[in-house]
Amino acid sequence: MNIILLGPPGAGKGTQAARLVAGRGLVQLSTGDMLRAAVAAGSEVGRKAKTVMEAGQLVSDEIVTGVVSERLDQPDVRKGVIFDGFPRTLAQAEALDRLLAEKGMRLDAVVEMRVDDSLLLGRIETRAAETGGTRADDNAETLKNRLGVYHEQTAPLIAYYGGTGTLRTVDGSASIEEVSARIAEVLDAL
Ligand code: AMP
């Protein structure tokens, strides 16, 4: 099965994706992780992405879609993919539709993890403290930008996938265990 985890920064997409990898043998495709790896490696993609990421803005659709397309050509994705942090714009969603069609894959569900903005700041601050500030974009200033970007550019995907009948919404403000249980219910009902 191929699914998208959709939600604002700090909603717990990465945490839930890791649990789905462990529990269901799916492959996590996190564009944030892939871009951070590119920055660390100093590749051309990384050089282009670095400043944009530090500012909490979105890396270009072209770069991100290219990275995803390459990743989808690796054989392990046949186990099923959890898209984590992708797509983030309507153009990316449309590009993903095309990529999946080209590669003979289908999208089974889009799980929206809904969390109020007020809760997210606290979560991001906790994450910044726990990771010792290893993510340059985990601070209050950048979070505000990232939330703004989410509402402007990514939230329209809720209506996009609502229209395709693939959207399922869970309450992302519950505990990690509870959110996992709700996601499991959604996936088991597919
Ligand atoms: P994340 O780890 O998913 O929160 O992503 C961290 C940062 O990487 C984001 O704030 C963006 O700058 C960049 N990024 C990750 N995924 C995407 C995407 N799908 N489109 C554009 N930029 C992205």
py3Dmol code that shows the C-alpha trace and the ligand (Angstrom):
import py3Dmol

protein = """\
ATOM      1  CA  MET A   1       0.000   0.000   0.000  1.00  0.00           C
ATOM      2  CA  ASN A   2       1.132   3.540  -0.736  1.00  0.00           C
ATOM      3  CA  ILE A   3       0.036   6.338   1.560  1.00  0.00           C
ATOM      4  CA  ILE A   4       0.677  10.005   2.208  1.00  0.00           C
ATOM      5  CA  LEU A   5       0.961  11.404   5.724  1.00  0.00           C
ATOM      6  CA  LEU A   6      -0.234  14.980   5.482  1.00  0.00           C
ATOM      7  CA  GLY A   7      -0.027  17.511   8.267  1.00  0.00           C
ATOM      8  CA  PRO A   8       1.702  20.628   9.565  1.00  0.00           C
ATOM      9  CA  PRO A   9       5.297  20.667  10.838  1.00  0.00           C
ATOM     10  CA  GLY A  10       5.385  19.045  14.277  1.00  0.00           C
ATOM     11  CA  ALA A  11       2.231  16.963  13.665  1.00  0.00           C
ATOM     12  CA  GLY A  12       4.197  13.754  14.197  1.00  0.00           C
ATOM     13  CA  LYS A  13       4.381  12.532  10.599  1.00  0.00           C
ATOM     14  CA  GLY A  14       7.944  11.265  11.019  1.00  0.00           C
ATOM     15  CA  THR A  15       7.120   9.466  14.271  1.00  0.00           C
ATOM     16  CA  GLN A  16       4.083   7.742  12.784  1.00  0.00           C
ATOM     17  CA  ALA A  17       5.943   6.912   9.569  1.00  0.00           C
ATOM     18  CA  ALA A  18       8.698   5.191  11.573  1.00  0.00           C
ATOM     19  CA  ARG A  19       6.054   3.120  13.363  1.00  0.00           C
ATOM     20  CA  LEU A  20       4.493   2.093  10.064  1.00  0.00           C
ATOM     21  CA  VAL A  21       7.921   1.072   8.770  1.00  0.00           C
ATOM     22  CA  ALA A  22       8.452  -1.114  11.831  1.00  0.00           C
ATOM     23  CA  GLY A  23       4.912  -2.479  11.978  1.00  0.00           C
ATOM     24  CA  ARG A  24       3.988  -2.957   8.324  1.00  0.00           C
ATOM     25  CA  GLY A  25       7.283  -3.172   6.462  1.00  0.00           C
ATOM     26  CA  LEU A  26       6.546  -0.055   4.449  1.00  0.00           C
ATOM     27  CA  VAL A  27       9.308   2.234   3.183  1.00  0.00           C
ATOM     28  CA  GLN A  28       9.436   5.803   4.513  1.00  0.00           C
ATOM     29  CA  LEU A  29      10.016   8.424   1.846  1.00  0.00           C
ATOM     30  CA  SER A  30      10.753  11.656   3.725  1.00  0.00           C
ATOM     31  CA  THR A  31      11.714  14.475   1.390  1.00  0.00           C
ATOM     32  CA  GLY A  32      12.940  16.450   4.422  1.00  0.00           C
ATOM     33  CA  ASP A  33      15.364  13.620   5.341  1.00  0.00           C
ATOM     34  CA  MET A  34      16.472  13.263   1.724  1.00  0.00           C
ATOM     35  CA  LEU A  35      17.092  16.997   1.386  1.00  0.00           C
ATOM     36  CA  ARG A  36      18.989  17.110   4.702  1.00  0.00           C
ATOM     37  CA  ALA A  37      21.155  14.234   3.467  1.00  0.00           C
ATOM     38  CA  ALA A  38      21.806  16.172   0.249  1.00  0.00           C
ATOM     39  CA  VAL A  39      22.779  19.264   2.265  1.00  0.00           C
ATOM     40  CA  ALA A  40      25.120  17.172   4.438  1.00  0.00           C
ATOM     41  CA  ALA A  41      26.666  15.579   1.342  1.00  0.00           C
ATOM     42  CA  GLY A  42      27.154  18.986  -0.267  1.00  0.00           C
ATOM     43  CA  SER A  43      25.574  17.826  -3.535  1.00  0.00           C
ATOM     44  CA  GLU A  44      24.156  20.237  -6.094  1.00  0.00           C
ATOM     45  CA  VAL A  45      20.626  19.621  -4.792  1.00  0.00           C
ATOM     46  CA  GLY A  46      21.896  20.199  -1.251  1.00  0.00           C
ATOM     47  CA  ARG A  47      23.562  23.484  -2.156  1.00  0.00           C
ATOM     48  CA  LYS A  48      20.357  24.731  -3.752  1.00  0.00           C
ATOM     49  CA  ALA A  49      18.175  23.571  -0.838  1.00  0.00           C
ATOM     50  CA  LYS A  50      20.246  24.702   2.146  1.00  0.00           C
ATOM     51  CA  THR A  51      19.289  28.369   2.561  1.00  0.00           C
ATOM     52  CA  VAL A  52      15.673  27.760   1.592  1.00  0.00           C
ATOM     53  CA  MET A  53      15.346  25.061   4.249  1.00  0.00           C
ATOM     54  CA  GLU A  54      17.007  27.150   6.935  1.00  0.00           C
ATOM     55  CA  ALA A  55      14.472  29.907   6.267  1.00  0.00           C
ATOM     56  CA  GLY A  56      11.573  27.462   6.590  1.00  0.00           C
ATOM     57  CA  GLN A  57      10.530  28.006   2.981  1.00  0.00           C
ATOM     58  CA  LEU A  58       9.828  25.319   0.398  1.00  0.00           C
ATOM     59  CA  VAL A  59      12.487  23.921  -1.891  1.00  0.00           C
ATOM     60  CA  SER A  60      11.377  24.191  -5.540  1.00  0.00           C
ATOM     61  CA  ASP A  61       8.802  21.737  -6.851  1.00  0.00           C
ATOM     62  CA  GLU A  62      11.210  20.761  -9.620  1.00  0.00           C
ATOM     63  CA  ILE A  63      14.030  19.765  -7.262  1.00  0.00           C
ATOM     64  CA  VAL A  64      11.777  17.906  -4.841  1.00  0.00           C
ATOM     65  CA  THR A  65       9.877  16.083  -7.558  1.00  0.00           C
ATOM     66  CA  GLY A  66      13.177  15.030  -9.140  1.00  0.00           C
ATOM     67  CA  VAL A  67      14.413  13.607  -5.850  1.00  0.00           C
ATOM     68  CA  VAL A  68      11.142  11.685  -5.355  1.00  0.00           C
ATOM     69  CA  SER A  69      11.134  10.354  -8.905  1.00  0.00           C
ATOM     70  CA  GLU A  70      14.644   8.920  -8.471  1.00  0.00           C
ATOM     71  CA  ARG A  71      13.714   7.373  -5.150  1.00  0.00           C
ATOM     72  CA  LEU A  72      10.652   5.698  -6.658  1.00  0.00           C
ATOM     73  CA  ASP A  73      12.910   3.916  -9.142  1.00  0.00           C
ATOM     74  CA  GLN A  74      14.579   1.940  -6.345  1.00  0.00           C
ATOM     75  CA  PRO A  75      13.196  -1.592  -5.981  1.00  0.00           C
ATOM     76  CA  ASP A  76      12.397  -1.435  -2.243  1.00  0.00           C
ATOM     77  CA  VAL A  77       9.474   0.944  -2.862  1.00  0.00           C
ATOM     78  CA  ARG A  78       7.502  -2.067  -4.111  1.00  0.00           C
ATOM     79  CA  LYS A  79       6.993  -2.932  -0.430  1.00  0.00           C
ATOM     80  CA  GLY A  80       4.781   0.165  -0.222  1.00  0.00           C
ATOM     81  CA  VAL A  81       5.646   3.770   0.462  1.00  0.00           C
ATOM     82  CA  ILE A  82       4.768   6.259   3.175  1.00  0.00           C
ATOM     83  CA  PHE A  83       5.183   9.717   1.723  1.00  0.00           C
ATOM     84  CA  ASP A  84       6.225  11.906   4.660  1.00  0.00           C
ATOM     85  CA  GLY A  85       6.398  15.634   3.930  1.00  0.00           C
ATOM     86  CA  PHE A  86       5.601  15.205   0.240  1.00  0.00           C
ATOM     87  CA  PRO A  87       3.614  16.483  -1.578  1.00  0.00           C
ATOM     88  CA  ARG A  88       3.570  19.976  -0.075  1.00  0.00           C
ATOM     89  CA  THR A  89       2.082  21.959  -2.971  1.00  0.00           C
ATOM     90  CA  LEU A  90      -0.652  21.341  -5.520  1.00  0.00           C
ATOM     91  CA  ALA A  91       1.990  21.193  -8.256  1.00  0.00           C
ATOM     92  CA  GLN A  92       3.753  18.433  -6.308  1.00  0.00           C
ATOM     93  CA  ALA A  93       0.486  16.548  -5.835  1.00  0.00           C
ATOM     94  CA  GLU A  94      -0.136  16.661  -9.562  1.00  0.00           C
ATOM     95  CA  ALA A  95       3.451  15.618 -10.263  1.00  0.00           C
ATOM     96  CA  LEU A  96       3.010  12.706  -7.846  1.00  0.00           C
ATOM     97  CA  ASP A  97      -0.130  11.584  -9.686  1.00  0.00           C
ATOM     98  CA  ARG A  98       1.893  11.524 -12.907  1.00  0.00           C
ATOM     99  CA  LEU A  99       4.878   9.755 -11.331  1.00  0.00           C
ATOM    100  CA  LEU A 100       2.706   7.060  -9.770  1.00  0.00           C
ATOM    101  CA  ALA A 101       0.902   6.474 -13.071  1.00  0.00           C
ATOM    102  CA  GLU A 102       4.228   6.256 -14.944  1.00  0.00           C
ATOM    103  CA  LYS A 103       5.645   3.787 -12.451  1.00  0.00           C
ATOM    104  CA  GLY A 104       2.509   1.666 -12.266  1.00  0.00           C
ATOM    105  CA  MET A 105       1.824   2.530  -8.619  1.00  0.00           C
ATOM    106  CA  ARG A 106      -1.327   3.748  -6.944  1.00  0.00           C
ATOM    107  CA  LEU A 107      -2.174   5.901  -3.967  1.00  0.00           C
ATOM    108  CA  ASP A 108      -4.287   4.047  -1.400  1.00  0.00           C
ATOM    109  CA  ALA A 109      -4.898   6.766   1.181  1.00  0.00           C
ATOM    110  CA  VAL A 110      -3.950  10.231   2.308  1.00  0.00           C
ATOM    111  CA  VAL A 111      -3.951  10.399   6.089  1.00  0.00           C
ATOM    112  CA  GLU A 112      -4.312  13.941   7.328  1.00  0.00           C
ATOM    113  CA  MET A 113      -2.966  14.403  10.857  1.00  0.00           C
ATOM    114  CA  ARG A 114      -4.864  17.420  12.116  1.00  0.00           C
ATOM    115  CA  VAL A 115      -3.258  19.498  14.890  1.00  0.00           C
ATOM    116  CA  ASP A 116      -4.022  23.069  15.972  1.00  0.00           C
ATOM    117  CA  ASP A 117      -1.248  25.610  15.486  1.00  0.00           C
ATOM    118  CA  SER A 118      -1.236  26.453  19.197  1.00  0.00           C
ATOM    119  CA  LEU A 119      -0.066  22.919  20.078  1.00  0.00           C
ATOM    120  CA  LEU A 120       2.641  22.792  17.459  1.00  0.00           C
ATOM    121  CA  LEU A 121       4.951  25.434  18.836  1.00  0.00           C
ATOM    122  CA  GLY A 122       5.341  23.513  22.106  1.00  0.00           C
ATOM    123  CA  ARG A 123       6.044  20.287  20.234  1.00  0.00           C
ATOM    124  CA  ILE A 124       8.691  21.861  18.035  1.00  0.00           C
ATOM    125  CA  GLU A 125      10.377  23.421  21.064  1.00  0.00           C
ATOM    126  CA  THR A 126      10.485  20.006  22.737  1.00  0.00           C
ATOM    127  CA  ARG A 127      11.945  18.459  19.583  1.00  0.00           C
ATOM    128  CA  ALA A 128      14.562  21.213  19.354  1.00  0.00           C
ATOM    129  CA  ALA A 129      15.578  20.525  22.967  1.00  0.00           C
ATOM    130  CA  GLU A 130      15.672  16.725  22.496  1.00  0.00           C
ATOM    131  CA  THR A 131      17.705  16.784  19.298  1.00  0.00           C
ATOM    132  CA  GLY A 132      20.102  19.341  20.737  1.00  0.00           C
ATOM    133  CA  GLY A 133      19.328  21.733  17.944  1.00  0.00           C
ATOM    134  CA  THR A 134      20.589  19.403  15.210  1.00  0.00           C
ATOM    135  CA  ARG A 135      17.848  20.663  12.913  1.00  0.00           C
ATOM    136  CA  ALA A 136      18.635  24.233  11.936  1.00  0.00           C
ATOM    137  CA  ASP A 137      14.942  24.808  11.154  1.00  0.00           C
ATOM    138  CA  ASP A 138      13.598  23.787  14.591  1.00  0.00           C
ATOM    139  CA  ASN A 139      13.212  27.165  16.263  1.00  0.00           C
ATOM    140  CA  ALA A 140      10.225  29.372  16.987  1.00  0.00           C
ATOM    141  CA  GLU A 141      10.962  31.912  14.270  1.00  0.00           C
ATOM    142  CA  THR A 142      11.296  29.333  11.519  1.00  0.00           C
ATOM    143  CA  LEU A 143       8.308  27.387  12.799  1.00  0.00           C
ATOM    144  CA  LYS A 144       6.121  30.443  12.292  1.00  0.00           C
ATOM    145  CA  ASN A 145       7.294  30.615   8.693  1.00  0.00           C
ATOM    146  CA  ARG A 146       6.783  26.900   8.215  1.00  0.00           C
ATOM    147  CA  LEU A 147       3.236  27.047   9.609  1.00  0.00           C
ATOM    148  CA  GLY A 148       2.422  29.974   7.343  1.00  0.00           C
ATOM    149  CA  VAL A 149       3.811  28.060   4.379  1.00  0.00           C
ATOM    150  CA  TYR A 150       1.778  25.006   5.415  1.00  0.00           C
ATOM    151  CA  HIS A 151      -1.496  26.934   5.522  1.00  0.00           C
ATOM    152  CA  GLU A 152      -0.835  28.752   2.263  1.00  0.00           C
ATOM    153  CA  GLN A 153       0.685  26.055   0.114  1.00  0.00           C
ATOM    154  CA  THR A 154       0.048  22.632   1.654  1.00  0.00           C
ATOM    155  CA  ALA A 155      -3.391  22.874   3.285  1.00  0.00           C
ATOM    156  CA  PRO A 156      -5.068  23.157  -0.169  1.00  0.00           C
ATOM    157  CA  LEU A 157      -4.087  19.499  -0.634  1.00  0.00           C
ATOM    158  CA  ILE A 158      -6.777  18.572   1.895  1.00  0.00           C
ATOM    159  CA  ALA A 159      -9.441  19.679  -0.582  1.00  0.00           C
ATOM    160  CA  TYR A 160      -7.498  18.170  -3.490  1.00  0.00           C
ATOM    161  CA  TYR A 161      -7.438  14.707  -1.928  1.00  0.00           C
ATOM    162  CA  GLY A 162     -10.905  15.176  -0.462  1.00  0.00           C
ATOM    163  CA  GLY A 163     -12.044  15.379  -4.063  1.00  0.00           C
ATOM    164  CA  THR A 164     -10.346  12.120  -5.047  1.00  0.00           C
ATOM    165  CA  GLY A 165     -11.928  10.163  -2.189  1.00  0.00           C
ATOM    166  CA  THR A 166      -8.556   9.124  -0.701  1.00  0.00           C
ATOM    167  CA  LEU A 167      -8.543  11.530   2.259  1.00  0.00           C
ATOM    168  CA  ARG A 168      -8.847  10.226   5.827  1.00  0.00           C
ATOM    169  CA  THR A 169      -8.449  12.567   8.790  1.00  0.00           C
ATOM    170  CA  VAL A 170      -7.174  11.615  12.258  1.00  0.00           C
ATOM    171  CA  ASP A 171      -6.786  13.768  15.361  1.00  0.00           C
ATOM    172  CA  GLY A 172      -3.034  14.345  15.510  1.00  0.00           C
ATOM    173  CA  SER A 173      -3.193  16.042  18.902  1.00  0.00           C
ATOM    174  CA  ALA A 174      -3.808  12.760  20.757  1.00  0.00           C
ATOM    175  CA  SER A 175      -0.947  10.683  22.214  1.00  0.00           C
ATOM    176  CA  ILE A 176       1.483   8.890  19.898  1.00  0.00           C
ATOM    177  CA  GLU A 177      -0.162   5.554  20.786  1.00  0.00           C
ATOM    178  CA  GLU A 178      -3.660   6.850  20.138  1.00  0.00           C
ATOM    179  CA  VAL A 179      -2.705   8.418  16.823  1.00  0.00           C
ATOM    180  CA  SER A 180      -1.017   5.136  15.788  1.00  0.00           C
ATOM    181  CA  ALA A 181      -4.194   3.259  16.676  1.00  0.00           C
ATOM    182  CA  ARG A 182      -6.378   5.627  14.621  1.00  0.00           C
ATOM    183  CA  ILE A 183      -4.039   5.366  11.637  1.00  0.00           C
ATOM    184  CA  ALA A 184      -4.055   1.568  11.962  1.00  0.00           C
ATOM    185  CA  GLU A 185      -7.872   1.607  11.861  1.00  0.00           C
ATOM    186  CA  VAL A 186      -7.823   3.727   8.730  1.00  0.00           C
ATOM    187  CA  LEU A 187      -5.303   1.491   6.964  1.00  0.00           C
ATOM    188  CA  ASP A 188      -6.981  -1.750   8.029  1.00  0.00           C
ATOM    189  CA  ALA A 189     -10.265  -0.510   6.613  1.00  0.00           C
ATOM    190  CA  LEU A 190      -8.792   0.081   3.142  1.00  0.00           C
TER     191      LEU A 190
END
"""
ligand_1 = """\
23
AMP
P 10.485 18.260 6.947
O 11.568 17.435 7.525
O 9.492 17.457 6.147
O 9.824 19.166 7.947
O 11.175 19.235 5.876
C 12.175 20.163 6.261
C 12.346 21.229 5.178
O 12.744 20.609 3.946
C 11.073 21.999 4.835
O 10.828 23.079 5.699
C 11.396 22.451 3.414
O 12.315 23.537 3.415
C 12.114 21.244 2.852
N 11.155 20.279 2.261
C 10.877 19.022 2.688
N 9.959 18.426 1.909
C 9.632 19.351 0.965
C 8.717 19.365 -0.123
N 7.925 18.309 -0.384
N 8.665 20.487 -0.885
C 9.440 21.555 -0.646
N 10.314 21.615 0.378
C 10.415 20.535 1.173
"""
view = py3Dmol.view(width=600, height=400)
view.addModel(protein, "pdb")
view.setStyle({"model": 0}, {"cartoon": {"style": "trace"}})
view.addModel(ligand_1, "xyz")
view.setStyle({"model": 1}, {"stick": {}})
view.zoomTo()
view.show()
